[in-house]
């Protein structure tokens, strides 16, 4: 049975070139980049190449890229590091009601440290309401964190617009974006868009798991998160994960070399699936359509069928989808995004996320649609009993 994988927002398969460079740094060029001999110098060169490749994709400086263990660490470090560095200027933070757990849980921690956190609501598409955001900003706001692309419904927040609001109400505030679902899908220009801190993860762009990066604008001060031997200019100590760093650098290089064609293909897949699901009885689509939303995410509720029931029924046919964010899918909680969008409980209980990569095909979507056509009447009939 052929496997059809529509859960690329959870993780992706590594590119062959990524596998090759990682294998080389594991078995041949395996030196410690902190060592002073030639093997260390060779390992350090992989880090320099990866930092250069990533900086180029963001229109940033190489010295502004710091490698981490992934998006969760990048988000934690950005938020805690910036908040603690800025607390003499104010104790107010603004975020959205639909952030990834690595942001929302960190906000709870910062509240325990005495910060006031305002969580801004979203519109029916899952996009942060700009009027509510502007109203939440105050002169003592020191940090604003809003995700670039929502990981559940694919709604997109405009960084330049948010930066303009910040400049108007609290120009000294630091602006962070969780770009885990946006990096590799958008041409991100951190200077043009006024982004101070940006988080991304390797395994969402066909790189390895366990590696990510934090972009930090050179003039922005944050406190170090991991202390030790002083690696990465003393900002993130610990022996550098050279295979992971080489892998994410190569993945970034490849994905941005094909950005335009990949986006076009992903939008075509998403539009086709949406178009066909609209013809299916008892299906409710969530999030923005077309280029108003992310190219790779389609979210739908299949009324009368539980999310996990449908997920496993599709899995039995070799089709892999998601019932929510991968980081919270094992917790039996309602989707924070659909809840904030004021969707009824029946839609929350029957929600499925489909997320694509450039190797997915229209034929695979047709196989999914055939499976749904066979499964939905049977599952609804079973549930009705």
LUMPA-862078 format. One record per residue (C-alpha): z, x, y; residue in one letter. Coordinates in Angstrom, 1 decimal. Example, Ala and Ser with C-alpha at 12.3 -4.5 7.8 and 13.67 -1.06 7.14 Angstrom:
BEGIN
((7.8, 12.3, -4.5), A)
((7.1, 13.7, -1.1), S)
***
This chain:
BEGIN
((0.0, 0.0, 0.0), X)
((-1.0, 1.4, 3.4), X)
((1.7, 1.7, 5.9), X)
((1.3, 0.2, 9.4), X)
((3.7, 1.5, 11.9), X)
((4.3, -0.5, 15.0), X)
((7.7, 1.0, 16.0), X)
((6.5, 3.9, 18.2), X)
((9.1, 3.1, 20.9), X)
((11.7, 4.1, 18.4), X)
((10.0, 7.3, 17.3), X)
((6.6, 8.8, 16.7), X)
((5.0, 11.1, 14.1), X)
((4.7, 14.6, 15.4), X)
((1.2, 16.0, 16.3), X)
((-0.1, 18.5, 13.7), X)
((-0.1, 21.2, 16.5), X)
((3.6, 20.4, 17.2), X)
((4.4, 20.9, 13.5), X)
((2.5, 24.2, 13.5), X)
((4.2, 25.7, 16.5), X)
((7.6, 24.6, 15.3), X)
((7.0, 26.1, 11.8), X)
((6.0, 29.4, 13.5), X)
((9.2, 29.5, 15.6), X)
((11.3, 28.7, 12.5), X)
((9.7, 31.3, 10.1), X)
((8.0, 34.0, 12.1), X)
((9.0, 34.1, 15.8), X)
((12.6, 33.1, 15.1), X)
((14.4, 35.4, 17.6), X)
((17.2, 34.2, 19.8), X)
((15.9, 34.0, 23.4), X)
((19.2, 35.4, 24.7), X)
((18.6, 38.6, 22.8), X)
((17.3, 41.6, 24.7), X)
((15.0, 43.0, 22.0), X)
((11.3, 42.1, 21.6), X)
((12.0, 39.2, 19.1), X)
((14.2, 37.6, 21.8), X)
((11.6, 38.2, 24.5), X)
((9.0, 36.5, 22.2), X)
((11.2, 33.5, 21.7), X)
((11.9, 33.2, 25.4), X)
((8.2, 33.1, 26.0), X)
((7.9, 29.9, 24.0), X)
((10.5, 28.4, 26.3), X)
((8.7, 29.5, 29.4), X)
((5.4, 28.1, 28.1), X)
((7.1, 24.7, 27.3), X)
((8.8, 24.6, 30.7), X)
((5.5, 25.4, 32.5), X)
((3.7, 22.7, 30.5), X)
((6.3, 20.0, 31.3), X)
((6.6, 20.9, 34.9), X)
((2.9, 20.6, 35.3), X)
((3.0, 17.0, 33.9), X)
((5.6, 16.0, 36.5), X)
((4.1, 18.0, 39.4), X)
((7.4, 19.8, 39.5), X)
((8.6, 23.4, 39.6), X)
((9.4, 25.2, 36.4), X)
((12.9, 26.0, 37.5), X)
((13.5, 22.2, 37.8), X)
((13.2, 21.6, 34.0), X)
((16.3, 21.8, 31.8), X)
((16.1, 21.3, 28.0), X)
((18.6, 19.0, 26.3), X)
((19.2, 17.5, 22.9), X)
((17.3, 14.3, 23.9), X)
((17.2, 11.3, 26.2), X)
((20.8, 10.3, 25.6), X)
((22.2, 13.7, 26.7), X)
((19.8, 13.9, 29.6), X)
((21.0, 10.5, 30.8), X)
((24.7, 11.3, 30.3), X)
((24.3, 14.7, 32.1), X)
((22.3, 13.3, 35.0), X)
((24.7, 10.4, 35.7), X)
((28.1, 12.1, 35.1), X)
((26.9, 15.4, 36.6), X)
((25.6, 13.8, 39.7), X)
((28.4, 11.3, 40.2), X)
((31.1, 14.0, 39.9), X)
((29.2, 16.3, 42.2), X)
((28.8, 13.5, 44.8), X)
((32.2, 11.8, 44.6), X)
((33.5, 13.2, 47.9), X)
((30.6, 11.3, 49.6), X)
((31.3, 8.0, 48.0), X)
((32.3, 6.3, 44.7), X)
((29.7, 3.6, 44.5), X)
((26.8, 3.6, 41.9), X)
((24.0, 1.1, 41.5), X)
((22.1, 0.5, 38.3), X)
((20.4, -2.4, 36.5), X)
((21.6, -4.9, 34.0), X)
((19.0, -3.9, 31.5), X)
((19.5, -0.2, 31.0), X)
((19.4, 1.7, 27.7), X)
((22.9, 2.1, 26.1), X)
((22.8, 5.8, 27.0), X)
((22.9, 4.7, 30.6), X)
((24.9, 1.4, 30.4), X)
((27.7, 3.0, 28.3), X)
((27.9, 6.0, 30.6), X)
((28.3, 3.6, 33.5), X)
((31.3, 2.2, 31.8), X)
((32.8, 5.7, 31.4), X)
((32.2, 6.3, 35.1), X)
((34.0, 3.1, 36.0), X)
((37.0, 4.4, 34.0), X)
((36.9, 7.5, 36.2), X)
((37.2, 5.3, 39.3), X)
((33.6, 4.7, 40.4), X)
((32.5, 1.2, 41.4), X)
((29.3, 0.2, 39.5), X)
((27.0, -2.6, 40.7), X)
((24.6, -3.9, 38.1), X)
((21.5, -5.5, 39.6), X)
((19.7, -8.3, 37.8), X)
((16.0, -8.7, 36.9), X)
((13.3, -11.2, 37.3), X)
((11.6, -13.2, 34.6), X)
((9.4, -10.2, 33.7), X)
((12.4, -7.9, 33.2), X)
((11.7, -6.0, 36.4), X)
((14.6, -5.1, 38.7), X)
((14.7, -7.5, 41.6), X)
((14.1, -5.5, 44.8), X)
((16.0, -7.9, 47.1), X)
((19.0, -7.7, 44.8), X)
((18.8, -4.0, 44.7), X)
((18.6, -3.6, 48.4), X)
((21.6, -5.9, 48.8), X)
((23.6, -3.8, 46.4), X)
((23.0, -0.6, 48.2), X)
((25.8, 0.4, 50.7), X)
((26.5, 3.5, 52.9), X)
((28.9, 4.8, 50.2), X)
((26.3, 4.5, 47.4), X)
((25.9, 8.0, 46.0), X)
((23.9, 7.4, 42.8), X)
((21.1, 4.9, 41.8), X)
((19.9, 4.8, 38.2), X)
((17.0, 2.5, 37.2), X)
((14.8, 2.9, 34.1), X)
((11.1, 3.5, 34.6), X)
((9.9, 1.4, 31.7), X)
((12.1, -1.1, 29.8), X)
((12.4, -0.2, 26.2), X)
((12.4, -3.8, 25.0), X)
((9.8, -5.7, 27.0), X)
((7.8, -3.0, 28.7), X)
((8.6, -4.1, 32.3), X)
((7.9, -1.3, 34.8), X)
((9.9, -0.4, 37.9), X)
((8.1, 1.2, 40.8), X)
((10.0, 4.5, 41.7), X)
((8.4, 4.8, 45.2), X)
((9.5, 1.3, 46.1), X)
((13.1, 2.0, 44.9), X)
((13.2, 5.3, 46.8), X)
((12.1, 3.5, 50.0), X)
((15.0, 1.1, 49.6), X)
((17.4, 4.0, 49.0), X)
((16.2, 5.8, 52.1), X)
((16.7, 2.7, 54.2), X)
((20.2, 1.9, 53.1), X)
((21.8, 5.2, 51.7), X)
((19.5, 8.1, 52.2), X)
((21.9, 10.6, 50.8), X)
((22.1, 8.9, 47.4), X)
((20.7, 10.6, 44.3), X)
((17.9, 8.7, 42.5), X)
((17.8, 9.0, 38.7), X)
((15.2, 7.4, 36.4), X)
((15.4, 7.1, 32.6), X)
((11.8, 7.8, 31.8), X)
((12.1, 8.0, 28.0), X)
((9.6, 5.1, 27.6), X)
((7.4, 6.1, 30.5), X)
((6.9, 9.8, 30.0), X)
((3.6, 10.4, 28.3), X)
((2.3, 6.9, 29.4), X)
((2.2, 7.4, 33.2), X)
((1.2, 10.1, 35.6), X)
((4.6, 10.8, 37.1), X)
((4.7, 12.6, 40.4), X)
((8.4, 13.3, 41.1), X)
((7.9, 14.5, 44.6), X)
((5.6, 11.7, 45.7), X)
((7.9, 9.1, 44.1), X)
((11.1, 10.5, 45.4), X)
((12.7, 11.0, 42.0), X)
((15.7, 13.4, 42.0), X)
((16.6, 13.3, 38.3), X)
((14.4, 12.2, 35.4), X)
((15.2, 12.0, 31.7), X)
((12.7, 12.2, 28.8), X)
((12.8, 12.7, 25.0), X)
((10.5, 14.6, 22.7), X)
((10.3, 12.2, 19.8), X)
((8.7, 9.4, 21.9), X)
((5.6, 11.5, 22.6), X)
((4.8, 12.9, 19.1), X)
((7.3, 15.8, 19.6), X)
((10.4, 16.5, 17.4), X)
((13.7, 14.6, 17.4), X)
((16.7, 16.3, 18.9), X)
((15.0, 17.7, 22.0), X)
((14.5, 16.3, 25.5), X)
((14.6, 17.5, 29.0), X)
((16.2, 16.7, 32.4), X)
((14.2, 17.2, 35.5), X)
((16.5, 18.1, 38.4), X)
((15.1, 18.4, 41.9), X)
((15.9, 21.9, 43.1), X)
((17.9, 20.7, 46.1), X)
((20.0, 18.2, 44.1), X)
((23.4, 19.3, 42.9), X)
((24.9, 18.2, 39.6), X)
((27.7, 19.7, 37.6), X)
((27.0, 21.4, 34.3), X)
((27.7, 19.3, 31.2), X)
((28.0, 21.9, 28.5), X)
((29.9, 25.1, 29.2), X)
((29.6, 28.4, 27.4), X)
((27.3, 31.4, 27.4), X)
((25.5, 30.5, 30.6), X)
((22.0, 29.7, 29.2), X)
((19.5, 27.8, 31.3), X)
((20.9, 29.3, 34.6), X)
((24.4, 28.3, 33.6), X)
((23.6, 24.6, 33.7), X)
((23.3, 23.9, 30.0), X)
((25.0, 26.5, 27.8), X)
((24.4, 26.9, 24.1), X)
((21.8, 28.7, 21.9), X)
((18.4, 27.4, 22.9), X)
((16.6, 25.2, 20.4), X)
((13.4, 27.2, 20.5), X)
((11.5, 25.2, 17.8), X)
((12.4, 21.9, 19.5), X)
((11.5, 23.3, 22.9), X)
((8.2, 24.7, 21.7), X)
((7.5, 21.4, 20.0), X)
((8.2, 19.2, 23.1), X)
((6.2, 21.5, 25.2), X)
((3.2, 21.3, 22.9), X)
((3.5, 17.5, 22.7), X)
((3.6, 17.2, 26.4), X)
((0.6, 19.4, 26.8), X)
((-1.4, 17.3, 24.3), X)
((-0.4, 13.8, 25.4), X)
((-1.1, 14.5, 29.1), X)
((-4.5, 16.1, 28.3), X)
((-5.5, 12.7, 26.8), X)
((-3.4, 10.4, 29.1), X)
((-6.2, 8.3, 30.5), X)
((-8.0, 7.6, 27.2), X)
((-4.7, 6.9, 25.4), X)
((-3.6, 4.5, 28.1), X)
((-6.9, 2.6, 27.9), X)
((-6.6, 2.3, 24.1), X)
((-3.0, 1.2, 24.2), X)
((-3.7, -1.5, 26.8), X)
((-6.6, -2.7, 24.7), X)
((-4.3, -3.0, 21.7), X)
((-1.5, -4.7, 23.6), X)
((-3.9, -7.2, 25.2), X)
((-5.5, -8.0, 21.9), X)
((-2.2, -8.7, 20.2), X)
((-1.0, -10.8, 23.1), X)
((-4.2, -12.8, 23.1), X)
((-4.0, -13.6, 19.4), X)
((-0.2, -14.4, 19.5), X)
((-0.9, -16.9, 22.3), X)
((-3.0, -18.8, 19.7), X)
((-0.1, -18.9, 17.2), X)
((2.3, -21.8, 17.1), X)
((5.9, -21.3, 18.1), X)
((5.4, -17.8, 19.6), X)
((6.9, -17.0, 23.1), X)
((5.8, -13.8, 24.7), X)
((8.1, -11.8, 27.0), X)
((7.5, -9.3, 29.8), X)
((4.6, -8.7, 32.1), X)
((1.0, -8.8, 31.0), X)
((-1.8, -6.3, 31.4), X)
((-1.3, -3.2, 33.6), X)
((1.7, -4.9, 35.3), X)
((3.6, -3.8, 32.1), X)
((3.7, -0.7, 29.9), X)
((0.6, -0.1, 27.8), X)
((2.4, 0.3, 24.5), X)
((5.0, -2.5, 24.2), X)
((4.6, -6.2, 23.2), X)
((7.7, -8.4, 22.8), X)
((7.5, -11.8, 21.3), X)
((9.9, -14.4, 19.9), X)
((8.8, -16.2, 16.7), X)
((10.7, -19.5, 17.0), X)
((12.5, -20.8, 14.0), X)
((12.5, -17.4, 12.2), X)
((15.4, -14.9, 12.5), X)
((14.4, -11.4, 13.8), X)
((15.8, -9.5, 10.9), X)
((14.3, -12.0, 8.4), X)
((10.8, -11.5, 9.8), X)
((11.3, -7.8, 10.2), X)
((12.0, -7.3, 6.5), X)
((9.3, -9.8, 5.4), X)
((6.8, -7.7, 7.3), X)
((8.3, -4.5, 5.9), X)
((7.7, -5.8, 2.4), X)
((4.0, -5.9, 3.3), X)
((4.1, -2.3, 4.7), X)
((4.3, -3.3, 8.3), X)
((7.1, -1.7, 10.4), X)
((8.3, -3.3, 13.6), X)
((11.6, -3.5, 15.6), X)
((14.1, -6.3, 16.2), X)
((15.3, -4.5, 19.4), X)
((16.1, -1.1, 20.7), X)
((16.4, 1.5, 18.0), X)
((19.7, 2.8, 19.5), X)
((21.3, -0.6, 19.2), X)
((19.5, -2.3, 16.3), X)
((22.4, -1.9, 13.9), X)
((24.7, -3.7, 16.3), X)
((24.6, -7.5, 16.0), X)
((24.5, -8.1, 19.8), X)
((22.0, -10.1, 21.8), X)
((19.2, -8.3, 23.7), X)
((20.6, -7.3, 27.1), X)
((17.1, -7.4, 28.6), X)
((16.3, -10.9, 27.3), X)
((19.8, -12.1, 28.2), X)
((19.3, -10.8, 31.8), X)
((15.9, -12.5, 31.9), X)
((17.8, -15.8, 31.1), X)
((15.9, -16.4, 27.9), X)
((17.5, -19.1, 25.6), X)
((19.5, -18.0, 22.6), X)
((16.8, -19.3, 20.2), X)
((14.4, -16.7, 21.7), X)
((16.9, -13.9, 21.5), X)
((17.5, -14.6, 17.8), X)
((13.9, -14.5, 16.9), X)
((12.6, -11.5, 19.0), X)
((10.4, -8.8, 17.6), X)
((9.1, -5.7, 19.5), X)
((5.7, -4.2, 18.6), X)
((5.1, -0.7, 20.0), X)
((1.9, 1.3, 19.6), X)
((0.7, 4.9, 19.7), X)
((-2.9, 6.1, 20.2), X)
((-3.5, 6.3, 16.4), X)
((-2.9, 2.6, 15.9), X)
((-6.0, 0.4, 15.5), X)
((-7.3, -3.1, 16.0), X)
((-7.7, -3.4, 12.3), X)
((-4.0, -2.8, 11.8), X)
((-3.2, -5.6, 14.3), X)
((-5.5, -7.9, 12.3), X)
((-3.5, -7.0, 9.2), X)
((-0.3, -7.9, 11.1), X)
((-1.8, -11.2, 12.2), X)
((-2.9, -12.1, 8.7), X)
((0.7, -11.3, 7.5), X)
((2.2, -13.5, 10.2), X)
((-0.2, -16.3, 9.4), X)
((1.0, -16.3, 5.8), X)
((4.7, -15.6, 6.5), X)
((5.6, -17.8, 9.4), X)
((5.1, -21.2, 7.8), X)
((7.0, -20.2, 4.7), X)
((9.9, -18.6, 6.6), X)
((10.2, -21.6, 8.9), X)
((10.2, -24.0, 6.0), X)
((12.8, -21.9, 4.2), X)
((15.0, -21.8, 7.3), X)
((14.6, -25.6, 7.9), X)
((16.3, -26.2, 4.5), X)
***
